[in-house]
Amino acid sequence: MLFVIFETILGQTFNTTWEWDAATRSMQGYEIATKGAGWYFFEGNGHYVWLPFWQLLIAFLYGFFHVNTILIGEVVSALCAGGTAVYLFVFLREFKLDEFHSALGSMSLLTLGFYVAYASQAMTESFSVFLFFACLYHLHRYFDNGSLRNLGLASLTSLVNVATRYEAWLFVGLSAGFMLFFLPFSPKLRSRPVTVVHVILFLAPSVAFICLWLQYNVIMAAAPFAFRDWILVHNGHKDFIFYRDVGYTLITAVGNLFLALGVIWTSTLEELRQLRSQARGVRENVLLLFALLFLAYIMYYCYSIFTGFNSVYRPRHFLYFAPLSIIAFMLRKLDKPTLYVLLAFQIVLGVVAFALNIQAHTLYIETGQWPGNTP
């Protein structure tokens, strides 16, 4: 709760938001609350581009509290960031780390400058990271004890996430594929096999929403992937140096990856060696899933930069893998001096990335794009 209070004050200190998306989505939430969801979905211009759950959540909370919708978004982001840190602590404890190292891993997330930056914004990143990590935690519990309750919670968090950000579409598909094609070859889990029915139960709600959203795009713009076409038309991607350039695309991806995660992400990729193991247990399978999700996401990110679908070359796109990389890094059980030095280095990098956000905030004000304190 102290972290939530700190983040909310921080967000308000910097004039309630730092990026344009936070303002526009907060305004959309206000429009839903005042004009109705019907107006938003069928009369609001271009609303088919942005997935709706965040705006609907903001509108719902505005109905109770009637305060600035940007402030509502900031509080939700801070709560989700704190919740992710709690999940991280519990995850490390279940992986048999002692309380000191588990708490150190959790605190390293809450002191990472770039993570702090987005925990104090009314944007979807902190919320989506929380849902992504919660899904992986409950999948881990399901792998461990076969609990349908945990499978249901994983399915629910995935559903909300695919209704919030497009990256979650990739994550839910990869997680289901992992359950189908990797877990059956893990001897330690053969006594509790993951059945096709269970995979369908996990996947079905998210797929149902995705199909509805594609149909909605057809209704609004006569194309199932109209949201992608709209972005390509409006983001000026052809002016970016990385557009259709392999070299600049790789430089952009590596630079953002370094600023967001420093060097600890290498610990995640190290888990790919588990592919050669014939004795993967629950822990090894979960870490392997981390690595596969990360590797696939890197390829998706590079592709989106190269083709112009993603014109935002800031490290926030790698926030999903901050808690995953911290888990893999802490499990290496380095000696304390090395651990402290590397985590301190990571925090400094996060502060540098944090400063980039402040610079962007200042640029918005100087160019007259700042929306002020309107809801």
WOHUVEN-V775563 format. One record per residue. RES is the residue in three letters. OMEGA is omega in radians with two decimals (* if undefined). Layout:
# WOHUVEN-V775563
res | omega
RES | OMEGA
RES | OMEGA
This chain:
# WOHUVEN-V775563
res | omega
MET | 3.05
LEU | 3.10
PHE | 3.13
VAL | 3.12
ILE | 3.13
PHE | -3.11
GLU | -3.13
THR | 3.09
ILE | 3.14
LEU | 3.13
GLY | 3.14
GLN | 3.12
THR | 3.14
PHE | 3.00
ASN | 2.95
THR | 3.11
THR | 3.14
TRP | -3.11
GLU | -3.02
TRP | -3.13
ASP | 3.14
ALA | 3.14
ALA | -3.08
THR | -3.13
ARG | 3.07
SER | 3.07
MET | 3.11
GLN | 3.06
GLY | 3.10
TYR | 3.12
GLU | 3.10
ILE | -3.10
ALA | -3.03
THR | -3.08
LYS | 3.12
GLY | -3.12
ALA | 3.13
GLY | 3.10
TRP | -3.09
TYR | -3.02
PHE | -2.99
PHE | 3.09
GLU | 3.11
GLY | -3.03
ASN | 3.02
GLY | -3.09
HIS | 3.09
TYR | -3.11
VAL | -3.00
TRP | 3.10
LEU | -2.80
PRO | -2.90
PHE | -3.11
TRP | -3.14
GLN | 3.10
LEU | 3.10
LEU | 3.13
ILE | 3.13
ALA | 3.13
PHE | 3.14
LEU | 3.09
TYR | 3.11
GLY | 3.12
PHE | -2.93
PHE | 3.09
HIS | 3.02
VAL | 3.14
ASN | -3.07
THR | 3.06
ILE | 3.08
LEU | 3.11
ILE | 3.13
GLY | 3.12
GLU | -3.14
VAL | 3.11
VAL | 3.12
SER | -3.13
ALA | 3.10
LEU | -3.14
CYS | 3.09
ALA | 3.09
GLY | 3.10
GLY | 3.09
THR | 3.11
ALA | 3.08
VAL | 3.08
TYR | -3.14
LEU | 3.11
PHE | -3.11
VAL | 3.11
PHE | -3.12
LEU | 3.09
ARG | 3.11
GLU | 3.05
PHE | 2.99
LYS | 2.99
LEU | -3.14
ASP | -3.05
GLU | -3.12
PHE | -3.10
HIS | 3.10
SER | 3.11
ALA | 3.12
LEU | 3.10
GLY | 3.13
SER | -3.13
MET | 3.11
SER | 3.07
LEU | -3.09
LEU | 3.09
THR | 3.09
LEU | -2.99
GLY | -3.09
PHE | 3.07
TYR | 3.09
VAL | -3.11
ALA | -3.09
TYR | 3.02
ALA | -3.13
SER | 3.13
GLN | 3.11
ALA | -3.14
MET | -3.02
THR | -3.00
GLU | -3.09
SER | 3.11
PHE | -3.11
SER | 3.09
VAL | 3.11
PHE | -3.14
LEU | 3.12
PHE | -3.09
PHE | 3.08
ALA | 3.10
CYS | -3.13
LEU | 3.10
TYR | -3.10
HIS | 3.00
LEU | 3.08
HIS | 3.12
ARG | 3.11
TYR | 3.09
PHE | -3.03
ASP | -3.03
ASN | 3.11
GLY | -3.07
SER | 3.08
LEU | 3.07
ARG | 3.11
ASN | 3.08
LEU | 3.11
GLY | 3.12
LEU | 3.08
ALA | 3.12
SER | -3.13
LEU | -3.13
THR | 3.08
SER | 3.12
LEU | -3.14
VAL | -3.11
ASN | 3.13
VAL | 3.04
ALA | -3.09
THR | -3.12
ARG | -3.10
TYR | 3.11
GLU | -3.11
ALA | 3.08
TRP | 3.10
LEU | -3.06
PHE | -3.08
VAL | 3.11
GLY | 3.13
LEU | 3.13
SER | 3.10
ALA | 3.10
GLY | 3.10
PHE | 3.13
MET | -3.11
LEU | -2.92
PHE | -3.14
PHE | -3.09
LEU | 3.14
PRO | -3.12
PHE | 3.10
SER | -3.04
PRO | -3.07
LYS | -3.12
LEU | -3.07
ARG | 3.09
SER | 3.10
ARG | -3.05
PRO | 3.04
VAL | -3.05
THR | 3.09
VAL | 3.12
VAL | 3.13
HIS | 3.11
VAL | 3.11
ILE | 3.10
LEU | 3.10
PHE | -2.96
LEU | -2.94
ALA | -3.11
PRO | -3.14
SER | 3.13
VAL | 3.12
ALA | 3.12
PHE | -3.13
ILE | 3.11
CYS | 3.10
LEU | -3.13
TRP | 3.09
LEU | 3.09
GLN | 3.09
TYR | 3.08
ASN | 3.09
VAL | 3.14
ILE | -3.04
MET | -3.01
ALA | 3.04
ALA | 3.09
ALA | -3.09
PRO | -3.14
PHE | -3.13
ALA | 3.13
PHE | 3.11
ARG | -3.14
ASP | -3.13
TRP | -3.14
ILE | -3.14
LEU | -3.14
VAL | -2.94
HIS | -3.01
ASN | 3.10
GLY | -3.00
HIS | -3.08
LYS | 3.11
ASP | -3.11
PHE | -3.04
ILE | -3.11
PHE | -3.09
TYR | 3.13
ARG | 3.12
ASP | -3.06
VAL | -3.10
GLY | -3.13
TYR | 3.08
THR | -3.14
LEU | 3.11
ILE | 3.12
THR | -3.12
ALA | -3.12
VAL | 3.13
GLY | 3.11
ASN | 3.11
LEU | -3.14
PHE | -3.14
LEU | -3.07
ALA | -2.98
LEU | -3.14
GLY | -3.13
VAL | -3.03
ILE | 3.13
TRP | 3.12
THR | 3.10
SER | 3.11
THR | -3.12
LEU | 3.10
GLU | -3.11
GLU | 3.09
LEU | 3.11
ARG | 3.12
GLN | 3.10
LEU | -3.11
ARG | -3.07
SER | 3.08
GLN | -3.07
ALA | -3.14
ARG | 3.02
GLY | -3.10
VAL | -3.11
ARG | -3.10
GLU | 3.13
ASN | 3.13
VAL | 3.12
LEU | 3.07
LEU | 3.07
LEU | 3.05
PHE | -3.05
ALA | -3.13
LEU | 3.07
LEU | -3.12
PHE | -3.12
LEU | 3.13
ALA | -3.13
TYR | 3.08
ILE | -3.14
MET | 3.10
TYR | -3.12
TYR | 3.13
CYS | 3.13
TYR | -3.11
SER | 3.07
ILE | -3.07
PHE | -3.09
THR | 3.11
GLY | 3.11
PHE | 3.12
ASN | -3.13
SER | -3.13
VAL | -3.09
TYR | 3.05
ARG | -3.01
PRO | -3.08
ARG | -3.12
HIS | 3.14
PHE | 3.13
LEU | 3.12
TYR | -2.98
PHE | 3.05
ALA | 3.13
PRO | 3.13
LEU | 3.14
SER | 3.11
ILE | 3.11
ILE | -3.12
ALA | -3.13
PHE | -3.12
MET | -3.14
LEU | 3.10
ARG | 3.07
LYS | 3.08
LEU | 3.07
ASP | -2.97
LYS | 3.13
PRO | 3.13
THR | 3.14
LEU | -3.12
TYR | -3.11
VAL | -3.11
LEU | 3.12
LEU | 3.08
ALA | 3.09
PHE | 3.13
GLN | -3.14
ILE | 3.12
VAL | 3.09
LEU | 3.12
GLY | 3.11
VAL | 3.08
VAL | 3.10
ALA | 3.06
PHE | -3.13
ALA | 3.10
LEU | 3.10
ASN | 3.12
ILE | 3.11
GLN | 3.12
ALA | 3.10
HIS | -3.14
THR | -3.14
LEU | 3.11
TYR | -3.12
ILE | -3.08
GLU | -3.11
THR | 3.08
GLY | -3.12
GLN | -3.01
TRP | -3.07
PRO | -3.13
GLY | -3.04
ASN | 3.11
THR | -3.05
PRO | *
